[in-house]
Amino acid sequence: MSFERQSSGSSGGGREVVENALGDLTTVPSFPTTDLTGYLRAFAGGRGHEPAAKKAAERQIRGLGQSEWATALMELASPLAERDLVEEMKLYGFGPQDRDKYFFLSPTVPAAAKPVFWSALDGCADRGLAGCDDRAATKQFQQSAGLLTEDDRRKLRRVGLDLDVLRAAASEGRVYGFIVNWMTKDDLLGLLGKPDVRVVHVVEMVPRTDHVPS
């Protein structure tokens, strides 16, 4: 079932801003209210190290069972280029084939109460983005943001987004945090131990099976 609808008026470049029933734009996807909502509102990626928060996260993770998969939100102490992040996190499944990770591309945007974020999903073609690098979420986002015009400013503001913020995030092209799925307890401890990671928030746990769900 499709929940998408097009807003009225042209964006000037032959492309309209598309809004879904949750009030999200397909060019800048957003989460509905979920267990992630509170973490997104308090997102502090890029604000430097927080030793107390990291120690609290370690205590929480060590208390988890070995028979569960975790979904977790990672905040980075300082923003990184996606290519550097992927290289550092290869051990934990990061790579061009991974499209289930959401990358946060800005600090929290006050009007939206969440950071700007993007996922590579199934590649550029599914979003109608011709000629971009379908292996890099940041490249996709940069091309998508580049299609927005001044005519889109009012429509973006209606759903809590700011054209200048999106353009700034696209221009910077760095990652402030990310979401990972199907992590084990040991995976989370390894990620938490990375010097670039500010803190790890465990969002959800599900019973572990013998393989990562596809």
Secondary structure in CASP SS format (residue, H / E / C, confidence):
PFRMAT SS
TARGET T0000
AUTHOR 0000-0000-0000
METHOD secondary structure of the structure
MODEL  1
M C 1.00
S C 1.00
F C 1.00
E E 1.00
R E 1.00
Q E 1.00
S C 1.00
S C 1.00
G C 1.00
S C 1.00
S C 1.00
G C 1.00
G C 1.00
G C 1.00
R C 1.00
E C 1.00
V C 1.00
V E 1.00
E E 1.00
N E 1.00
A C 1.00
L C 1.00
G C 1.00
D C 1.00
L E 1.00
T C 1.00
T C 1.00
V E 1.00
P C 1.00
S C 1.00
F C 1.00
P C 1.00
T C 1.00
T C 1.00
D C 1.00
L C 1.00
T H 1.00
G H 1.00
Y H 1.00
L H 1.00
R H 1.00
A C 1.00
F C 1.00
A C 1.00
G C 1.00
G C 1.00
R C 1.00
G C 1.00
H C 1.00
E C 1.00
P H 1.00
A H 1.00
A H 1.00
K H 1.00
K H 1.00
A H 1.00
A H 1.00
E H 1.00
R H 1.00
Q H 1.00
I H 1.00
R H 1.00
G C 1.00
L C 1.00
G C 1.00
Q C 1.00
S C 1.00
E E 1.00
W E 1.00
A E 1.00
T E 1.00
A E 1.00
L E 1.00
M E 1.00
E E 1.00
L E 1.00
A E 1.00
S E 1.00
P E 1.00
L E 1.00
A E 1.00
E H 1.00
R H 1.00
D H 1.00
L H 1.00
V H 1.00
E H 1.00
E H 1.00
M C 1.00
K H 1.00
L H 1.00
Y H 1.00
G C 1.00
F C 1.00
G C 1.00
P C 1.00
Q C 1.00
D C 1.00
R C 1.00
D C 1.00
K C 1.00
Y E 1.00
F E 1.00
F E 1.00
L E 1.00
S E 1.00
P E 1.00
T E 1.00
V E 1.00
P C 1.00
A C 1.00
A C 1.00
A C 1.00
K E 1.00
P E 1.00
V E 1.00
F E 1.00
W E 1.00
S E 1.00
A C 1.00
L C 1.00
D C 1.00
G C 1.00
C H 1.00
A H 1.00
D H 1.00
R H 1.00
G C 1.00
L C 1.00
A C 1.00
G C 1.00
C C 1.00
D C 1.00
D C 1.00
R C 1.00
A C 1.00
A H 1.00
T H 1.00
K H 1.00
Q H 1.00
F H 1.00
Q H 1.00
Q H 1.00
S H 1.00
A H 1.00
G H 1.00
L C 1.00
L C 1.00
T C 1.00
E H 1.00
D H 1.00
D H 1.00
R H 1.00
R H 1.00
K H 1.00
L H 1.00
R H 1.00
R H 1.00
V C 1.00
G C 1.00
L C 1.00
D C 1.00
L H 1.00
D H 1.00
V H 1.00
L H 1.00
R H 1.00
A H 1.00
A H 1.00
A H 1.00
S H 1.00
E H 1.00
G C 1.00
R E 1.00
V E 1.00
Y E 1.00
G E 1.00
F E 1.00
I E 1.00
V E 1.00
N E 1.00
W E 1.00
M E 1.00
T C 1.00
K H 1.00
D H 1.00
D H 1.00
L H 1.00
L H 1.00
G H 1.00
L H 1.00
L H 1.00
G C 1.00
K C 1.00
P C 1.00
D C 1.00
V E 1.00
R E 1.00
V E 1.00
V E 1.00
H E 1.00
V E 1.00
V E 1.00
E E 1.00
M E 1.00
V E 1.00
P E 1.00
R C 1.00
T C 1.00
D C 1.00
H C 1.00
V C 1.00
P C 1.00
S C 1.00
END
